[in-house]
């Protein structure tokens, strides 16, 4: 049997088709065919945890199952028409489909595959349907179009504050918070605070195609900001951006933004705030009023609807909160270190002159080359110029200097000659920190090594002064 699961896994790890063919013992034509079908049917790694190999094969080759009569294809046009009727859901229609199949001694598709067939039909025909949201399924997020302002105590200047809005479509329960910028760190922080506010996580998060979270907007394959995607993986949720100029993709957020504009922003228009904390305290009070305001057409309010109908369906929060990371690019220098925020971190010397990706949090620095982690260090803080060096990253010739200090360097310089000793003393005196001076001296020792001055045993073969 073709190893579909392994092919997709290796492809996700950027293994070449030749490499996949070799690993799976299949022809390159087979690998190419499987990957083309996976792309065509929107199947990518990682797969859903409970998906069997048989289900995966049927998703890749739905026409074979239909032709063999092994499973009966659902009537997607019928499904679409029935969904327009009050109270009808995909779950109900799948139950009816299963009963019909079994009465005719046919085998039905699983609920997940049933939904896939319908959504593929709806997307292809641009069919629209009345959306009935499942509890705990979606969180819609956006920045409100209107800004609020904080008054500068000294200059009297109005400083803009940007309003983040999150909504659970099922219960309409909202979360609102003000930030001083719409940068990625605040965008991530807003999501973390929203998850904490709800006490759980939805399976899908639907943002607008704003540049903060979506690097490249696309109808089929939008590119998600790397940090945003990382946060989603930490909380085990999925980011599915709304399509460009399609407000119906997140009607709840659009509607809640309007309510926030009226109930919160407009109602606080005559108040003055002198800090973001003060503004957010006022926002939270108004948010409580909005969430407890009675519905007009049914009993209860947003808060009671959330507690009774949706909170139970949320996925649990992870044990630890996501630590916001930043990504940067760096080039490995000839001393096998990268320069990051005025600090130096080592990587294996094999990567000298290569460009690497650096992930940095408040506590750790990780270095990646082609998505593989090649180094990890505790983040250095304090005085600039500090160095973190892992001995395993060093060439063998350099490992003898792991424990070298100023006394060792001066002893070496004295054995090398008076001129070198004078130079070394001058180098050490010219730097604010000993580590910086020692680093320059190490360069001098490497130069001496290149010209055959032996310093391992403090003897000199030539060039002695």
N, C-alpha and C positions, 0 to 999 in steps of 0.2 A: 504493500500500500504506500502511496505517496505520502511523504512526511510533511503535510501542509503546515502544521503548527511550527515545526522546526525551521522550515523555509521562511516563514514570516518573522520568526524570532531573529534569525541570523540577518535577514534583510534589514530589520530595525536597528541592528548593531553595525550597519554599514559594511557588512561582509560582501565582497564582490560576488556576482553570479557564478563565476568560475569556482570561487571558494565554497559557496553554498552547494554547488553541484558535487564537489569533491567530498564535502562533509556528509551530505545526505545520500550519496551514492545514486544520484539521479542525473539524467542528461541535462545539459544547459538549456535545451529546448523546453524541457519539462519545467525547469525553474522559471524561465521567462514566461511561460504560459500561466503558471500559478500566480506570479506577481502581477501580470496584466489583469487577470481576473479579480484579484484582490483589490486592485486599484479601481477597476470598473464597478465593483459591488460595494465599495467603501469599507473594505475590511482591512484593519491594520492591527499591529501589535502595540500594546498587550491586548489579548482577547478577554472576553468576559470569563470570569473564573469558572463558571459552571458549564461552559460551552464544550460539548463533546466533539470528538474527531468526526463523527458521523454528521453532526450538525454543521460543522465547519465545511465539510465536503459539499453538503447540500446548498450552503450559502454560496460557495464558489461555482457550483454547477447546478443551478436550480432547474435548468431545462432538462437535465438528465433524469431528475426525480419525476418531473412532470411527464416526460415521454414514457418512462417505465411504468407509470401508474402506481408506483410505490407509495407516493403521497399525493394528495389532491391539492392543487393550487387553490388558494382562496379567491373568491370573486371580488376583486378590489373595487370594481365599480359599484357593486351592491353594498359593499362596506361603506363607501363614501356617501352614498345616498342615505343609508340608515343612520349614519353619524349626525346627519342634519336634524334628526328627530329628537325631541326633548327626552333627556335622561339616558340616551343610548351612548354607550362607551365601547372602546375597542375590546375591553375585557369581556363585556357581555356578548359582543359579536363573535369573539373567539370561542366562547363557550357554546354558542349556537352552531358555529362551524364544526366544532369537535363532535357534537351530537349527530349532526348530519353525516359526517364522515363515517362514524362508527355504525350508524344505521345502514349504511351502504357498504359495510365491511372494507372501508378505506382507512388509511392511517393519516391523521391530521399533522400539520406542522406545529411546532412549539409556538407558544405565545410570542416569544421574541421574534421568531422568523415571520410569523403572521404580521406583526407590526412592521417589520422591515419591508415586506412586500407592499403593504399599504403606503408607507411613507415614501417608498421609491415611486409608486404610482402618483401620489399626490405631488411630489417634487417634479416629476417628468411632465405632468399635465398642468402644473401650476394651480392645482385644485386647492381651494381654501375650505376650511371647515370651522365650525364653532368649537372653540378650544375649551375643553373641560380639564382643568389641571388636577393632577394627582397630588395628594398631600406629600410634602417633603421632596418633591421632584425638582422644582425650579426655584432659583433665587435670581431676580432681575435687578441689575445694578446700573447706576448712571450718575453723572454729575448734573445737578439742576442748572437750567439755563440762567437763572437769576443769581446774582451774588449778594452777599451781605458784607457789612463793613465794620472794621474795628478802628477806633480813634486812637491815634498815637498821642501818648501823654505829653510828649515834649513839643512836637511840631504841630499837632492838631490835624495831621494828615489822615485821610481815610485810607486804610489798608484793606484791600479786598480779601474776603474769605469765601472759599468755594464749598458748595454744599453737596455732600455725597448722600445719595438716596438708594436704599435697598428695599425690595419688596418681595414677600412670598405670595405668588399669584393665587394660591388656593385660599388663604385666609385674609389676604391683603394686609397682613401685619407688616409694619414698616419700621425701618431703622434709618436715622438721619444723623449726620455729624458734619461739622465744619472743619475745614483745613485751610492753611495759609497758602497752599499751592496744590496743583493737580499732578504733581510728579509721581513717579512710580512708587516711591517709598510710602507716600501718603495713600496712594491707591491700594497698596497691599495692606497697610495698617488699617484702612477703612474696612476691608474684607475681614480681617482678623477680629476687629471689634464687633462687626456684624454677627459673625459666627458665635462669638462669646455672648452677645445680646440674645440670640435665639437659643443658645444652649445646645446647638447641634449644627449639622452641615447638610445642605441639599445635595442631590446627586449631580445636578447640573447648575452652573452659573452662567447667566446670559448677560454679558455686557454689551454696550453699544460698540461700534467700531472706532472708538476713540484711540488716539495714538498712544495714550498711556499704557493700555493693555494689549492692543493689537498692532503689531509692527507693520503688517501689510493686510489691508482689507481685500477680500476676494469672495466671489460668490460661492466657490466650491471649497477652497482650502486657505482660509485666512491664517496668517502666521502670528502666533501668540508670543507676546513678550516673554523672554526666557525666564525672568524672575516670577512673572505671573503664572506661567506654566508650572514652575517649581513649587510655588505656593499651593496650586491646585492639587498637585501630586501629594503634597504633605497632608492635605485635608481629604484626600481620596475623592475629590470631586472632578468634574469635567467642565472645561471652558468651551462654550459654544456661542461665539459672537452673533449678535443679530445681523441680518443682512443689511447692506448699505441702503438707506432710504426705504426701509421696510419697518415702520413703527409697529405694525401688527405683530412682529416677532416678539415684542416685549410690551404688550399693551398695559400690563399692570404697572410697570415702572413709569411709563409715559403718563398714566393716569395719576399715579401717586406723586410724581413730580408736580403736577398741577395742584394737587391737594396741599403739598408742602409749600408751594409758592403762595397759596392763599392762607392756609392755616398757620404756617410758621413764619415764613419770610415777611409776608404782608402784615401779619399781626404784630411783628416786632419792629416794624419800620420806624417807629418814633422813639425807640429806646437806643441809648448809646452804650457801647461795650468797649472796654479798654484792654481786653485780653481774649485770646482764643478760648481759654478755660471759662471765662465769664459768659462768652457767647454760647458755648456748648451747654452750659448749665441751663440757660434760658431755652435753648432748642430742646433739651430733654424734657423740660416741663411741658412745652407745647406738643412735643411728640406723644407724651402720655395722654394729653387731651385728645389728640387725633386718633390714637389707637383705641381709646375707650369711648369715643363718640359713637352713639347708636347708629346702626345701619338704617337706611330709609325704607328698604323694601323687605327686610327680614329681621328676625330677632337677633339680639346680641350685638357685638362690635368686633373690631379687628382682634383685640386681645383675647376675648372669649372664644372666637373662632379658631385662633391659633392654639390655645390651650386645649380645646376640646377636639379639634379635627386634624391638627397638623403636627404639633410638637412631637407626638409619639412616633411619627414617621421619619423624623430627621435622623441622619446617621450620627453616631456619637463623635464628639470632639476627640482629636488625638491626645495622647498622654501629654505631649509637650507642645507648646505654642510654636508656630513657625517663626524662625529667626530670619529677619529680612536680610537678604544678600544682595550684593552688587557684583556685576560682572565687568571685567576689563580685559583688554589684550595687553600682552607684554612680550618682549623679546628676550630670550635667555642670553645673558652677556657671556663673555669669554671666561669669566670667573665662575661660571655655572650658577649664577644668581640672577633673579629678576628684581627690578626696582619697583617698589609699590608704596606709594604714600611716604616717601623718604625713608623707607626701610628696605632691607634686603633679605630675600628668602632663596634658599638653594633648591635646585632641581637636579635630577641625574645629569651628569656631564655630557651624556650622549645627545642631549637636546640643545647643546650650545648653538646659538644663532637662529634657532627655530622660534616661530611665534606661537605663543600659548595663550589659553584662556584662563583667567584667574577669577575664582569665586571667593568673595570676602564677606564675612559676617563680623559681628562685634567680637567674636572670640576665636575665629579660625580663618586660615587662608588655605585654599585648595587650588592646585594648579592642574589644568587638564590639557592634554594634547590629543586632538581628534576625538574628543569626548571620553577619553580614558584618563582617569586621575593618575598623575605621575608623582605628585608631592603633596604633603599636607603639613602645615605648621600652626602652632598657636600664634594668634595675631600679636604682633609687637606693638606696644603702646609706650608713650613717654617721649624721651629725647630722640630726635631724628638721628639717622645713621646707624641704628642697631642692625645686627645681622643674626639670622637664624639659619644655621647650617647643619644639615644631616650628614653624618660621616659616610653613610651609604651612597651619597650622591657624588662623592669625591673620587677623582682618579687615584690609583694606588700610590703614586708618587707624592700626593698631597696629604695623605692620611697621617703621615708622620708629624704634621703640624697641628693636629687636632688640639693638643694641650699646650701649644706654644704660647708664651707670654712675653712681656717686655724684657724680662731678664734674659730669656732665651735668645731673643732677637739681638740684644746688645752683645751677648756672648758670641753669637755667630758673627756679628759685625766686627768685633774686636779681633776674632781669629782671621777674618778676611782682609784686614788692613786698616790703617788709620783713616784713610780717605772714606772708606765705606762706613766706618764707625761714625765719623763726623756727619756723613749724609744721613745715616739712620737716626741719629740724635736729632738732627734738624727736622726730619720727617715726623718723628714722634711729637716734637714740640709744636708743630704747626697745626695739629688737630685738637679739637676740643675734647674728644673722647679717645681713650686708649684703643678701643676697637677699631676706630677709623684709621688711626695711625698704623696699627698692626696689619690692617688690610693692605695698606700701601707698601709696607715693608715686605709682606708676603709676595707682592709683585716683584720687588727687587730681588728677593731670594729665588724666585722662579727664573728671573733673568740670569742670575748667577749660575743657576743649575744648567741653563741653556749653554752657558759659556764654560762649562766643566768645572766650576768651583764647587767642591764637595763640602756640604755643610751638615750632612747627617751626623758625622762624627766630629764636626767643628774643625775639619782640616781643609786646606785649600791646595788644589793641584797646581794652579798657576794664577796670575794676576794679583799676587800678594803685594801689598805696598811695602 
